[in-house]
């Protein structure tokens, strides 16, 4: 897997629906950058973000609330 992922790839990686990623982007709660009009995600940044959320970091914990497929907390 490349160290830079597209939105669909990061959604698959985190096992959430792409709309969850869009919601997190809108709230600026997930590390990402734009290439033109497309969002890109650095794998190392996503892993670090996820690890912080698993440790109970309040900034990332809020991003991980939800239920069902949209809940990344169960990772």
N, C-alpha and C positions, 0 to 999 in steps of 0.2 A: 504494500500500500504506500502511496506517495505521502510525503510529509505535509502536503497541502491538499486539502479535500474540498470538493464542491458541496453545496448545501445537501443534496440528496445523499452523498456519501457520508457526511457527518451525521445525518439523521439515521441512516442504517447503522453506523458505528455505535451511536448512542441508543439504538433501538427505540426511537421515538418517531412520531409522524413529522414530516417536513413542516407542517403548520406550527408545531411546537418550536422548531428552530426559528421560524419567522417571528413568533411571539417573543422569544428570548432576544432576538436581534432588535425588535422594536423597543424593548425595555432596556437595551444595552446591557444584558446580563450574561452574554456569552462572548468569548473572545473571537473576533472575526475582522476581516478587512475586505475591502472591495477591489475588484479588478474590473474596471469599466462599470457596468451595472450589475455585475454578478458578485455574490458573496463567496469568500474563500475562508478556510479554517485551517490553521496550523495544528497538526496532530499533537505536537508537544504541548501547545497552549491548551488544547482541549483536555488532554490528560491531566495537566496541572489544575485546570479549572474543576474538573471532575473530582480529583483527589482532595482539593480544598472543600468541596461540597460534602464529601464523605466524612471529612474531619469535623464538620459542623460549622464551617465558616458562614456567618449570617448573610454575607453578600451573595454567595452562591446558593445558599440554602433556599432563599426566596425564589430563585430562578428554577428550583427543582420541585416546587410544589405543583400539585395537580393529581390526576388520577388516571388509571387505565394506561393505555399506550403512551399518553403524553407525560407520564411520570418517569423521569430519568433517575429517581432516587433508588429504584430497585436494581440498579446496575451493580 
